């Protein structure tokens, strides 16, 4: 049996990526506060972004990683169908498909989806890699800049037996992908029995909770909701 985990975090402030709070830059102590925000700052639109993390577990073998799921190519094809006509950028330039692009990435590198005709500088992709040695605040700022431009960013995250996918989007697409995730999970129940869990990232507080399927599958933690074939989209 396989477990598919779909972890989500919504309504994150984009400005906190582009301009991290002072306590996260190392410029001032963590107890520093912002007292110079004007009324215009508070009344201005406050753009947000969403973060999704996709992982899989083969329970009987205790193997972990989205890439071990038998329908991993179908997963990327579903994303291709959803995002439609976009350009796919890695450090090697434009790519022909998301799946092939991900196969060529090293762990920690990213793939950027941009509107056709919009190029992404390979140096930006190199700097955004979590293996590049750049300062964490620079990673955050570059990521925020890409989201502000309307681009979607996917990172290849190392897992025990392959890789997971972390995706940042400039808007909340959870509802849009709900039917796709159900179809992916339940398309072949006899050959590939799968249980799908939608998990609120704010409820996940430890590595032990991330691997809840190994110790509490039938009584998952609060906020870890199992999705069934008959489950309706949340909105």
QUIWO-V370987 format. One record per residue. N is the residue number from 1. RES is the residue in three letters. PSI is psi in whole degrees, -180 to 180 (NA if undefined). Layout:
n=N res=RES psi=PSI
n=N res=RES psi=PSI
This chain:
n=1 res=UNK psi=144
n=2 res=UNK psi=149
n=3 res=UNK psi=130
n=4 res=UNK psi=128
n=5 res=UNK psi=130
n=6 res=UNK psi=100
n=7 res=UNK psi=133
n=8 res=UNK psi=152
n=9 res=UNK psi=116
n=10 res=UNK psi=169
n=11 res=UNK psi=41
n=12 res=UNK psi=137
n=13 res=UNK psi=120
n=14 res=UNK psi=-35
n=15 res=UNK psi=-28
n=16 res=UNK psi=-21
n=17 res=UNK psi=-47
n=18 res=UNK psi=-39
n=19 res=UNK psi=82
n=20 res=UNK psi=144
n=21 res=UNK psi=148
n=22 res=UNK psi=-34
n=23 res=UNK psi=-17
n=24 res=UNK psi=-8
n=25 res=UNK psi=-16
n=26 res=UNK psi=0
n=27 res=UNK psi=-27
n=28 res=UNK psi=161
n=29 res=UNK psi=158
n=30 res=UNK psi=-18
n=31 res=UNK psi=2
n=32 res=UNK psi=149
n=33 res=UNK psi=159
n=34 res=UNK psi=113
n=35 res=UNK psi=3
n=36 res=UNK psi=15
n=37 res=UNK psi=133
n=38 res=UNK psi=171
n=39 res=UNK psi=-36
n=40 res=UNK psi=-36
n=41 res=UNK psi=-44
n=42 res=UNK psi=-30
n=43 res=UNK psi=-16
n=44 res=UNK psi=151
n=45 res=UNK psi=144
n=46 res=UNK psi=87
n=47 res=UNK psi=146
n=48 res=UNK psi=170
n=49 res=UNK psi=171
n=50 res=UNK psi=153
n=51 res=UNK psi=134
n=52 res=UNK psi=143
n=53 res=UNK psi=126
n=54 res=UNK psi=129
n=55 res=UNK psi=166
n=56 res=UNK psi=154
n=57 res=UNK psi=132
n=58 res=UNK psi=104
n=59 res=UNK psi=-48
n=60 res=UNK psi=-31
n=61 res=UNK psi=-10
n=62 res=UNK psi=49
n=63 res=UNK psi=142
n=64 res=UNK psi=139
n=65 res=UNK psi=135
n=66 res=UNK psi=-34
n=67 res=UNK psi=-15
n=68 res=UNK psi=-10
n=69 res=UNK psi=132
n=70 res=UNK psi=-25
n=71 res=UNK psi=38
n=72 res=UNK psi=-37
n=73 res=UNK psi=-36
n=74 res=UNK psi=-36
n=75 res=UNK psi=-51
n=76 res=UNK psi=-34
n=77 res=UNK psi=-37
n=78 res=UNK psi=-40
n=79 res=UNK psi=-40
n=80 res=UNK psi=-48
n=81 res=UNK psi=-38
n=82 res=UNK psi=-49
n=83 res=UNK psi=-18
n=84 res=UNK psi=-140
n=85 res=UNK psi=94
n=86 res=UNK psi=165
n=87 res=UNK psi=144
n=88 res=UNK psi=116
n=89 res=UNK psi=132
n=90 res=UNK psi=-177
n=91 res=UNK psi=-17
n=92 res=UNK psi=8
n=93 res=UNK psi=-158
n=94 res=UNK psi=141
n=95 res=UNK psi=157
n=96 res=UNK psi=-24
n=97 res=UNK psi=155
n=98 res=UNK psi=-42
n=99 res=UNK psi=-48
n=100 res=UNK psi=-38
n=101 res=UNK psi=-45
n=102 res=UNK psi=-36
n=103 res=UNK psi=-31
n=104 res=UNK psi=-11
n=105 res=UNK psi=151
n=106 res=UNK psi=158
n=107 res=UNK psi=134
n=108 res=UNK psi=-14
n=109 res=UNK psi=167
n=110 res=UNK psi=161
n=111 res=UNK psi=132
n=112 res=UNK psi=131
n=113 res=UNK psi=124
n=114 res=UNK psi=159
n=115 res=UNK psi=145
n=116 res=UNK psi=133
n=117 res=UNK psi=-9
n=118 res=UNK psi=115
n=119 res=UNK psi=154
n=120 res=UNK psi=127
n=121 res=UNK psi=125
n=122 res=UNK psi=-30
n=123 res=UNK psi=-32
n=124 res=UNK psi=-43
n=125 res=UNK psi=-40
n=126 res=UNK psi=-42
n=127 res=UNK psi=-29
n=128 res=UNK psi=-19
n=129 res=UNK psi=135
n=130 res=UNK psi=-2
n=131 res=UNK psi=7
n=132 res=UNK psi=-16
n=133 res=UNK psi=0
n=134 res=UNK psi=159
n=135 res=UNK psi=143
n=136 res=UNK psi=-37
n=137 res=UNK psi=-31
n=138 res=UNK psi=-40
n=139 res=UNK psi=-48
n=140 res=UNK psi=-44
n=141 res=UNK psi=-45
n=142 res=UNK psi=-40
n=143 res=UNK psi=-45
n=144 res=UNK psi=-39
n=145 res=UNK psi=-42
n=146 res=UNK psi=-42
n=147 res=UNK psi=-38
n=148 res=UNK psi=-30
n=149 res=UNK psi=-4
n=150 res=UNK psi=10
n=151 res=UNK psi=155
n=152 res=UNK psi=137
n=153 res=UNK psi=128
n=154 res=UNK psi=130
n=155 res=UNK psi=142
n=156 res=UNK psi=107
n=157 res=UNK psi=131
n=158 res=UNK psi=135
n=159 res=UNK psi=177
n=160 res=UNK psi=-37
n=161 res=UNK psi=33
n=162 res=UNK psi=-128
n=163 res=UNK psi=157
n=164 res=UNK psi=174
n=165 res=UNK psi=126
n=166 res=UNK psi=129
n=167 res=UNK psi=132
n=168 res=UNK psi=130
n=169 res=UNK psi=147
n=170 res=UNK psi=-2
n=171 res=UNK psi=167
n=172 res=UNK psi=112
n=173 res=UNK psi=16
n=174 res=UNK psi=-50
n=175 res=UNK psi=-35
n=176 res=UNK psi=-35
n=177 res=UNK psi=-1
n=178 res=UNK psi=-50
n=179 res=UNK psi=-38
n=180 res=UNK psi=-43
n=181 res=UNK psi=-37
n=182 res=UNK psi=-45
n=183 res=UNK psi=-41
n=184 res=UNK psi=-40
n=185 res=UNK psi=-34
n=186 res=UNK psi=19
n=187 res=UNK psi=-25
n=188 res=UNK psi=69
n=189 res=UNK psi=-26
n=190 res=UNK psi=-45
n=191 res=UNK psi=-31
n=192 res=UNK psi=73
n=193 res=UNK psi=128
n=194 res=UNK psi=141
n=195 res=UNK psi=130
n=196 res=UNK psi=132
n=197 res=UNK psi=130
n=198 res=UNK psi=121
n=199 res=UNK psi=127
n=200 res=UNK psi=117
n=201 res=UNK psi=-28
n=202 res=UNK psi=-16
n=203 res=UNK psi=-8
n=204 res=UNK psi=113
n=205 res=UNK psi=1
n=206 res=UNK psi=163
n=207 res=UNK psi=-34
n=208 res=UNK psi=-40
n=209 res=UNK psi=-34
n=210 res=UNK psi=-38
n=211 res=UNK psi=38
n=212 res=UNK psi=-29
n=213 res=UNK psi=-17
n=214 res=UNK psi=-12
n=215 res=UNK psi=-14
n=216 res=UNK psi=47
n=217 res=UNK psi=-39
n=218 res=UNK psi=-12
n=219 res=UNK psi=71
n=220 res=UNK psi=157
n=221 res=UNK psi=161
n=222 res=UNK psi=134
n=223 res=UNK psi=-4
n=224 res=UNK psi=94
n=225 res=UNK psi=126
n=226 res=UNK psi=136
n=227 res=UNK psi=130
n=228 res=UNK psi=165
n=229 res=UNK psi=-31
n=230 res=UNK psi=0
n=231 res=UNK psi=130
n=232 res=UNK psi=154
n=233 res=UNK psi=146
n=234 res=UNK psi=-24
n=235 res=UNK psi=NA
